[in-house]
Amino acid sequence: MYTRLFEIIKYKTGGKQTDFAMLLGWTPQYLTKLLKGKNFGIQPILAIVMRFPEINARWLLTGGGEMIISVKYDDIRKKMHDSISKLLDMEKYMPVMSPEELREFEMIVSGKRKADFSPETVGKWEVLLQQRDEEINARFKAANSKSKGLCKTRKESK
């Protein structure tokens, strides 16, 4: 039982026992006793199953099946896809981000920081991106006009 408890600790807190104890309102000493196989009764099992509904109670009690209930996988996948979509959508603003904003975006993409873009920031980027597109289009139009003029001049000189 204690080995499965340790697996749950790794899943929820990356193996940080004190953090896991705090999640359940336990003292670190109580968790240590449980991990040593002492006083492992129904109360800690109920506390775990109630606090973490994605944990498969059958797996916790018997070791049979998977640790995570498969419905939870679907939820995790949906959250993952939503997060990735948001980040990919933000990619279009990279050319107009300030160096600090770009560094922050890099931290978010690398998983070191949570994505949290304010509507004001996104609005600012939207305006800058629109200005950039207009500037590029104006340059393209000017270059195209110049090119047409040069072509016309060459035809006349022949």
C-alpha positions as CSV (number, residue, x, y, z in Angstrom):
1,M,0.0,0.0,0.0
2,Y,2.8,2.5,0.9
3,T,4.4,2.0,-2.5
4,R,1.2,3.0,-4.2
5,L,1.0,6.0,-1.8
6,F,4.4,7.0,-2.9
7,E,3.3,6.8,-6.6
8,I,0.5,9.2,-5.8
9,I,2.9,11.6,-4.1
10,K,5.1,11.5,-7.2
11,Y,2.0,12.1,-9.4
12,K,0.6,15.0,-7.4
13,T,3.7,16.8,-6.1
14,G,6.7,15.4,-7.9
15,G,7.7,13.4,-4.9
16,K,7.6,16.3,-2.4
17,Q,6.2,14.6,0.7
18,T,5.7,17.8,2.7
19,D,3.7,19.4,-0.1
20,F,1.5,16.3,-0.4
21,A,0.9,16.2,3.3
22,M,-0.2,19.9,3.1
23,L,-2.6,19.0,0.2
24,L,-4.4,16.5,2.5
25,G,-4.1,18.6,5.7
26,W,-1.8,16.0,7.2
27,T,1.4,16.6,9.1
28,P,4.6,15.5,7.4
29,Q,5.2,13.1,10.4
30,Y,1.8,11.4,9.8
31,L,2.7,10.9,6.1
32,T,6.0,9.5,7.1
33,K,4.3,6.9,9.3
34,L,2.0,6.0,6.4
35,L,4.9,5.6,4.1
36,K,6.6,3.2,6.6
37,G,3.4,1.1,6.6
38,K,2.3,2.2,10.1
39,N,-1.3,3.2,10.9
40,F,-2.5,2.7,7.3
41,G,-6.2,2.3,7.9
42,I,-9.3,3.3,6.0
43,Q,-9.1,7.0,7.0
44,P,-6.0,7.9,4.9
45,I,-7.4,5.9,1.9
46,L,-10.7,7.8,2.1
47,A,-8.9,11.1,2.4
48,I,-6.9,10.3,-0.7
49,V,-9.8,9.1,-2.8
50,M,-12.0,12.0,-1.7
51,R,-9.3,14.7,-2.3
52,F,-8.2,13.2,-5.6
53,P,-11.1,11.7,-7.5
54,E,-9.0,10.8,-10.5
55,I,-7.1,8.2,-8.4
56,N,-8.5,4.7,-9.0
57,A,-9.6,3.4,-5.5
58,R,-9.3,-0.2,-6.7
59,W,-5.7,0.4,-7.7
60,L,-5.0,2.1,-4.3
61,L,-6.5,-0.7,-2.3
62,T,-5.4,-3.7,-4.4
63,G,-2.8,-2.6,-6.9
64,G,-5.1,-3.8,-9.7
65,G,-5.7,-1.6,-12.8
66,E,-4.3,1.8,-13.5
67,M,-3.6,4.5,-11.0
68,I,-5.5,7.2,-12.9
69,I,-9.1,6.7,-13.9
70,S,-9.2,6.9,-17.7
71,V,-11.8,9.7,-17.7
72,K,-9.1,11.9,-16.1
73,Y,-6.8,11.2,-19.1
74,D,-9.4,12.7,-21.4
75,D,-9.7,15.8,-19.1
76,I,-5.9,16.2,-19.1
77,R,-5.7,15.8,-22.9
78,K,-8.4,18.5,-23.3
79,K,-6.5,20.9,-21.0
80,M,-3.3,20.1,-22.9
81,H,-4.8,20.7,-26.3
82,D,-6.4,24.0,-25.1
83,S,-3.1,25.2,-23.7
84,I,-1.2,24.3,-26.8
85,S,-3.8,26.0,-29.0
86,K,-3.6,29.2,-26.9
87,L,0.2,29.2,-27.2
88,L,0.2,28.6,-30.9
89,D,-2.3,31.4,-31.3
90,M,0.0,33.7,-29.4
91,E,2.9,32.9,-31.7
92,K,1.6,35.4,-34.3
93,Y,2.4,38.2,-31.9
94,M,6.1,37.3,-31.5
95,P,7.4,39.8,-34.1
96,V,5.8,42.7,-32.2
97,M,6.7,41.6,-28.7
98,S,9.2,43.7,-26.8
99,P,12.4,41.8,-25.7
100,E,11.0,41.5,-22.2
101,E,7.7,40.2,-23.5
102,L,9.5,37.7,-25.8
103,R,11.6,36.5,-22.8
104,E,8.4,36.0,-20.8
105,F,6.8,34.2,-23.7
106,E,9.8,31.9,-23.9
107,M,9.5,31.2,-20.2
108,I,5.8,30.2,-20.7
109,V,6.6,28.0,-23.7
110,S,9.4,26.2,-21.8
111,G,7.0,25.5,-18.9
112,K,8.8,27.7,-16.4
113,R,5.9,30.1,-16.1
114,K,2.1,29.9,-16.5
115,A,0.6,31.5,-19.5
116,D,-1.4,34.6,-18.4
117,F,-1.7,37.3,-21.0
118,S,-3.9,40.2,-20.0
119,P,-6.5,41.4,-22.6
120,E,-4.7,44.8,-22.6
121,T,-1.4,43.1,-23.6
122,V,-3.1,41.0,-26.3
123,G,-4.9,44.1,-27.5
124,K,-1.6,46.0,-27.7
125,W,0.0,43.2,-29.7
126,E,-3.0,43.1,-32.0
127,V,-2.6,46.8,-32.8
128,L,1.1,46.4,-33.3
129,L,0.6,43.4,-35.5
130,Q,-1.9,45.3,-37.6
131,Q,0.4,48.2,-37.9
132,R,3.3,45.9,-38.9
133,D,1.1,44.2,-41.6
134,E,0.0,47.6,-43.0
135,E,3.6,48.7,-43.1
136,I,4.7,45.5,-44.9
137,N,1.8,45.9,-47.3
138,A,2.7,49.5,-48.0
139,R,6.3,48.6,-48.7
140,F,5.2,45.8,-51.0
141,K,2.8,48.1,-52.9
142,A,5.6,50.7,-53.3
143,A,8.0,48.1,-54.5
144,N,5.4,46.7,-56.9
145,S,4.7,50.2,-58.3
146,K,8.4,50.8,-58.7
147,S,8.8,47.5,-60.4
148,K,6.0,48.2,-62.8
149,G,7.5,51.6,-63.6
150,L,10.9,50.1,-64.3
151,C,9.3,47.4,-66.6
152,K,7.4,50.2,-68.4
153,T,10.6,52.2,-68.9
154,R,12.5,49.2,-70.3
155,K,9.7,48.5,-72.8
156,E,9.7,52.1,-74.0
157,S,13.5,52.2,-74.4
158,K,13.5,49.1,-76.7
